[in-house]
């Protein structure tokens, strides 16, 4: 969401240099502060603590420790010198303390309120008398390291994500201010002026950033448009006080004389800054509440504002209480406050930066009630599961202990007790895991495996040869998985894309999109999902004709999902907003796109086979059915070989009948890679062709986004074939991926005839790495690989070649096949295929072809 505001922030080409400069300063303060915090914790039993404290009266003591009181120092004393050095600035005291350890004497010269000058020596004490505990380490590092680092990373990440968005820069200012709240001033001597000044600047400007954020986030308030000068009545005094406080904090470390003129003003400046700061922060919440309650605010912006208001209110309440308390006491923020209270306050304060970043970066915000309800449900359900696990383990432990402790048990009773205990442990594992998975799907889809959803949907899609059951299955599964209440399907027809009526859905009337519609053209051009945001003035949907916009509104469309065919768009899925009103995440879109590809392929196959059935009615059944099936199968084979750098490809299939069960494919993968597949389905005819079509769709669906785990891919395909075909149906299959950049060839051989690589006079076989597909469930496969060289020839074939028979029933055999391949090795791939087919046909001398014959050749072009 790009905020359109008129804040005078420079977001020119120098924005990244500004980011780098701020990051450099903030990182230096954080690193030195972390080093100082660790050093203090490690040496807190040796390091001397500060015996005297000073406020706005500079050299006048405003606080002291017990050892200072025992030496004779007290409130309102004036510190004149430290170990003989004039106390001209705080750096003098810091340098002298850095030289000493606990137990040393610190000579000082003071002037009492009555004017008497005294020389006293303070016996320094350690920060604490015991080594730092784990809790103290955690508390101090949280204050000095974790919280500041979290704020810095979040602020700079959002600014880098949206460098041209002024709201992101306001968030960065707030994150730097949060870091300044806990700056550790561990710099030595006079250098301590730097973190003191940085802390004063960042902490003093926090109310300014917050007020401007509330004023301009999700649009400018009308009061700022009518009277833009009003905000400066607060900003300018706060800026002036921030500058004065920086001067004071830096100057008092270096030289009291340099800032002596400020002494009469400091208390007034501090009081005014605190009051104006509280007013500015109050205006932040007032502005957010005003916008969230305005009818003119868009729904998405209203949701953001409500989440922001609640998150920041919860985050700032403890800090506000501490600020009011310090104002009443007239002390600094957090002075004399236990570490655990500060740690708790900062822990709650972390809600603010997370909320601020969420409402800026997220594309669509969830409804506040849905966020709270879903989080509460999930937390309670998870807590209940943990309790159930503990109860089951406790019961099992009691039973097992009684078996060994109570010797009066009979053997039958002991066996029964052990059996019940084991049953409880099994329930604790399997039952709880299944219940946990159900809850993850119920409350948070991200915890459920999208790969499992895709595999399940693939299996279900292949059970249908009719369009309507296929679409009903797909829409139902998407709705259950992503909690989408309404999904409409538009299928391509003669006059455009018309809504397909499905069971269980209310009729939307005759709704359709013409082929020239803006949405159809966008989906065709990008081949990716398209978001439909009517409340976003920059959305593409506002450029569509009014009729098309009305159709999309009637469909409640927030996401348009293309169903691609092999050559054209076969349909569109129109998804409404989720029930939670949460936007579709990148993982959602990736899952949906994969499902859409599988659905488009299955839909196209269904339509092709529907065409086969319709035409077979009007012609002679068997002949026409085989003819149409042959045409369908030919369309499933590659129509042309892809262009791959440094390689030439060719393939051909000669079925024994009109249709066959052999299969080969060339799959163009992301990053210029090439997938090569060849398979042989057991049997011939229509049944083998149907299984071959399913095999192709499964491979295409799982490799369309790129796949590196070929063994896992083969396991998925084996499970699909096993579950969706009869017991006597299986297929040998070989799949490899070639990377032309590295000439790496990775492959898995599932029981297929071992392809060969011809390299000069050598021959290399790519042997099996697992059983044929569909033979056994949950089979394991091994992925292998090799490097190809220029001039190598990859030769994949089915057993129709090696087992070809002559008229005298003599088998051609592997030796003749290899000899023929070597003889044609110098020809191009298409010429090699022609030569091998001619050789096997000459051997057969007119004998009937008993099996399908398929051959693919890839030849790497020799260098030079």
Secondary structure, 3 states (H helix, E strand, C coil): CCCCCCCCCCCCCCHHHHHHHHHHHHHHHHHHHHHHHHHHHHCCCCEECCCEEECCCCCEEEEECHHHHHHCCCCCCEEEEECCEECCCHHHHHHHHHHCECCCEEEEEEECCCCCEEEEEEECCECCCCCCCHHHHHHHHHHHHHHHHHHHHHHHHHHHHCCCCHHHHHHHHHHHHHHHHCCCCCCCHHHHHHHHHHHHHHHHHHHHHHHHHHHHCCCCCHHHHHCCCCCHHHHHHHHHHHHHHHHHHHHHHHCCHHHHHHCCCHHHHHHHHHHHHHHHHHHHHHHHHHHHCCCCCCHHHHHHHHHHHHHHHHHHHHHHHHHHHHHHHCCCCCCCCCHHHHHHHHHHHHHHHHHHHHHHHCCCCCCHHHHHHHHHHHHHHHHHHHHHHHHHHHHHHHHHHHHHHCCCCCHHHHHHHHHHHHHHHHHHHHHHHHHHHHHHHHHCHHHCCHHHHHHHHHHHHCCCCCHHHHHHHHHHHHHHHHCECCEEEEEEECCEEEECCCCCCCCCCCCEECCCCHHHHHHHHHCCCEECCCCCCCCHHHHCCHHHHHHHHHCCCCEEEEEECCCCEEEEEEECCECCCCCCCHHHHHHHHHHHHHHHHHHHHHHHHHHHHHHHHHCCHHHHHHHHHHHHHHHHCCCCCCCECCEEEEEEEECCCCCCCEEEEEEECHHHCEEEEEEEECCCHHHHHHHHHHHHHHHHHHHCCCCCCHHHHHHHHHHHHHHHCCCCCCEEEEEEEEECCCCEEEEEEECCCCEEEEECCEEEEECCCECCECCCCCCCCCCEEEECCCCCEEEEECHHHHCCECCCCCECHHHHHHHHHHHCCCCCHHHHHHHHHHHHHHHHCCCCCCCCEEEEEEEECCCC
